Amino acid sequence: YTIACLLYTSGMRDAGYTYLVIDDCWQGGRGRDGQMHAHTRSFPSGIAALADYVHARGLKLGIYTDAGSYTCQGKPGSLGYEYQDAALYAAWGVDYVKIDWCFSDGLDPRAQYALWRDATAASGRPMLLSISEWGQNAPWDWAADVGHMWRTTQDIRPEWASILRNLDETAWHLSLIHI
């Protein structure tokens, strides 16, 4: 709630910063029916209430999940629950879904992300899909058919080697663009 309020009152929203995205560890677990629920201590009113609050300020809400069986931090992933999770996120009013690639050994990224494309389309709510497989599977060759944005590099760590590596990789990607 605080970040949404700050985006709204600081003028950042008017400068184009309209997405507030909840990253890993919001998950409280899955019920017996497979339904994901938010961590109640962090989100005592639930994600739908947060979405309402965010939307009332002219902002959009994003949420994190993983294409694999677990998230990068070991929370439940969406493997096998893609349609159920997409329908839940739609019911909550989510506008953006970041789909990570941890615990995804043996999975085909094109197929998994296409499954998410189809699941969100079936939900009836437009949601921006962010493919986050770190550029390991050349998403620049296929991701435009299944998502709206994709990563081309690893996470940036607070160390020069990491920053320079990502700058070099980004420069390489930019050299491929024919303008």
N, C-alpha and C positions, 0 to 999 in steps of 0.2 A: 504494500500500500504506500509506503514511504517513497519508493522509487517512482511509482506512477504519479504521485503528488508532485514530486520534484520535476519530473519531465514536463508536467503541465504548467507549474507555476514559474519555472526558471526560463521559459521561452524555448526550451529545447524541442518541444513538440512542434512549435511553429517554425523551427529551423529544419524540420524534416525527420526528427528522431521520434518515430511513432510506434515502434515495436518495443514492448517490454517482454523479454523472454526468460522464462524460468528454466534454469539448466538442471543438471543431474541432482538427484537426492530429494526431489519433492515427493517421491513415491513413498507411500506408507505401506504398500503391499497389495496383494490381490486377495479378494475374498474367495470363498469356496466356489462361487459361480464364475470365477476368473476376472471379475470386475476390479479394475485398479482403483485404489483410493489414495487420496493425498495424505501426507504426513499430518496428523491432526494438530500437533504442537506448532508446526510452522504455518499451517493453513487451517486454523480452527473453524473458519466459516466455509471452507471448501474453495475449490478452484472456480466454480460457477460464480460465486459471490465476488471473487477477485476479478473475474472477467467483466462482470457488470460494473464494478468500480472503475476499471481501466477504460472500458468503452464509454462510460459517462464523461470521461475527460478527453474524449476524442483520440484515444490511443487504441492499440491492438495488442492482444495477448498471445504470446508464444509459449510453447511447452516443449520439453525434451523427452525423447524416448530413444530406444535402441532397437535396431533391426535384429539383434541377436537375442539370446536367452536372458542375458543380464546387461545392465548398463555398465559403463566404464567404472563406476563406483560400486558395482555389485548389487544394485537394486534390480527388481524384476524388469526384464526387457519385454519387447512386444512380439517376439517370435511365436507364431501360432495364434496371436491375439490381435492381428493387424486390423481386421474389420471391427472387432469389438472395441478396441482402443480408439480407432478413428471415430466411431459412432459416439463414444463417450466424450471425446474432445469436442466434437461438434455440439453435443448437448450442453457442454460447459460453456460454449461460446469461444473456443480457441480459434485464432486466426492464422497461426503459424506453427508448424511442427518441425523441430530439428530432430533428425533421425541419425543417430550415431552408428558406429560399426564395430563395437566391442563384442566379444564372445560370439563371433559370427563365423568361426572356422567351418569351412566346407560349404558355405552359402554363396550363391551367385549374386553379386551386388545388383546387377541389372534386373534380375528377377525379383529380388527383395524390395528394391525401391519401386519397381513397377507395381508390385503388390500394394505398397503404400499409396501410390497414385490412384489405383483402382478403389482402395478402401476409403480414401478421403472423398473421391468422387461419389461413391455410394452413400456417404454420410449425408449428402445434400448441402453441406456447408463448404463454401470455398475456403481452403486453407493453403497457405504458402508452404511448400515442401522444401526443406533445406537438407540436402544430402551431405552428410558429414563422414565420408570414408577416407578423408585426408589425402586424396589424390592417388591412393595406392592402386586403383583399378582404372586409371585414365578416364575419370568421369567427364572430362571435356569432350570425349568421343561419343558418349551415350546419354549423359544425364539430362540434356535438354528435352529428351522425349519422356522423361519420368518425373522431373522435379523442376523447381523454379530457380534454384541456386545450388551451388556445390562448392565444396572446399577443394583446393588444389595442393595444400601443404599440411604438414603436421601442426600440432599445437605449438604456440610460441611460448617458450619458457623465459623467465626473467634472467637470461644470461646471453652474452654477446654471441656465442656460437649458435645458439638457437635462432636468434634474431637474424643473423647474417645468412644462415642456411635458408630461412624462409624468404628473405629478400632475394637471394640467388634463384630460388625456385620460382618466385613470382616473376623475376626478370626473364627467366627462360620462357614462362608461359606467355608473357607479353610479346616476346620476340616471335611467337607463332602467329600472332594476330596480324592479318594483312589489312591495313587501313589505307 
